[in-house]
Amino acid sequence: MGNNRKTYILLTLSIAWALLIFYFCSLSSDKIPTFRIPHLDKVTHFGFFFVQSVFLSLLFNFQTRKSYFQIILLSTLLAFLYGGVIEILQSKFFDRSGDLYDLIADILGGFVGAMIYPTILRIYHKMFKTCK
C-alpha cells in the first residue's frame, strides 16, 4: 500500500474518530446509559483518546520525518488540546459538566496510544510482509 493511500486512510480514520469523540462527549447526560461500573466514564475517555492517538501517531509516522519522541509528544499534546476543548465545551455549551479527571484520562489515553504505536506498526509490517 502506498504512502499516499496510507495517509488518506489514516487521516480519514482520525477525522472520523475525532467526530465520534465529539458526538459522544456532546450528548446530554440523560441520553448516556448508566452502568454500575466505577469510573467507566474515565475508561471510556482513555479508550477514545487511545485510539485517536494511535491513528494520529501512525499518520505522523507515515507523513512526517518526526522522531519517535516527537510523535509521542505531538500526539499527547493533541490529546490534551482536544480533550481540553471538549471539557470546556461540555461545561459551557452542552448539558454536561467539564471534568479535570476526564481530561487526565484523555491525556493518558493519548500518551499510551502514542507509546504503543510502534508495536502496532511492527504488527502491520509483519502482516503485510507475510501476505506478499
Backbone hydrogen bonds, N-H to C=O, Kabsch-Sander energy under -0.5 kcal/mol:
donor,donor_aa,acceptor,acceptor_aa,energy
6,K,2,G,-2.4
7,T,3,N,-2.8
8,Y,4,N,-2.5
9,I,5,R,-2.7
10,L,6,K,-3.0
11,L,7,T,-2.8
12,T,8,Y,-2.5
13,L,9,I,-2.7
14,S,10,L,-2.5
15,I,11,L,-2.5
16,A,12,T,-2.7
17,W,13,L,-2.7
18,A,14,S,-2.3
19,L,15,I,-2.3
20,L,16,A,-2.1
21,I,17,W,-2.6
22,F,18,A,-2.4
23,Y,19,L,-2.7
24,F,20,L,-2.5
25,C,21,I,-2.5
26,S,22,F,-1.3
26,S,23,Y,-0.6
27,L,23,Y,-0.6
27,L,24,F,-0.6
29,S,95,D,-1.4
31,K,28,S,-2.0
32,I,29,S,-1.0
37,I,35,F,-0.7
40,L,37,I,-1.6
42,K,39,H,-0.5
43,V,39,H,-1.9
44,T,40,L,-2.4
45,H,41,D,-2.3
46,F,42,K,-2.7
47,G,43,V,-2.7
48,F,44,T,-2.8
49,F,45,H,-2.2
50,F,46,F,-2.2
51,V,47,G,-2.2
52,Q,48,F,-2.0
53,S,49,F,-2.2
54,V,50,F,-2.1
55,F,51,V,-2.3
56,L,52,Q,-2.6
57,S,53,S,-3.0
58,L,54,V,-2.4
59,L,55,F,-2.3
60,F,56,L,-3.0
61,N,57,S,-2.3
62,F,58,L,-2.3
63,Q,59,L,-2.3
64,T,60,F,-2.4
71,I,67,S,-2.5
72,I,68,Y,-2.3
73,L,69,F,-2.6
74,L,70,Q,-2.9
75,S,71,I,-2.7
76,T,72,I,-2.3
77,L,73,L,-2.4
78,L,74,L,-2.4
79,A,75,S,-1.9
80,F,76,T,-2.3
81,L,77,L,-2.7
82,Y,78,L,-2.9
83,G,79,A,-2.5
84,G,80,F,-2.4
85,V,81,L,-2.5
86,I,82,Y,-2.4
87,E,83,G,-2.4
88,I,84,G,-2.3
89,L,85,V,-2.8
90,Q,86,I,-2.7
91,S,87,E,-2.0
92,K,88,I,-2.0
93,F,89,L,-3.0
94,F,89,L,-1.8
96,R,90,Q,-1.1
96,R,94,F,-2.1
103,L,99,D,-1.8
104,I,100,L,-2.3
105,A,101,Y,-2.1
106,D,102,D,-2.4
107,I,103,L,-2.6
108,L,104,I,-2.7
109,G,105,A,-2.5
110,G,106,D,-2.5
111,F,107,I,-2.6
112,V,108,L,-2.9
113,G,109,G,-2.4
114,A,110,G,-1.9
115,M,111,F,-2.3
116,I,112,V,-1.8
117,Y,113,G,-0.8
119,T,116,I,-0.8
120,I,116,I,-1.7
121,L,117,Y,-2.5
122,R,118,P,-2.3
123,I,119,T,-2.3
124,Y,120,I,-2.5
125,H,121,L,-2.6
126,K,122,R,-2.5
127,M,123,I,-2.6
128,F,124,Y,-2.3
129,K,125,H,-1.8
130,T,126,K,-2.0
131,C,127,M,-0.8
132,K,129,K,-0.5
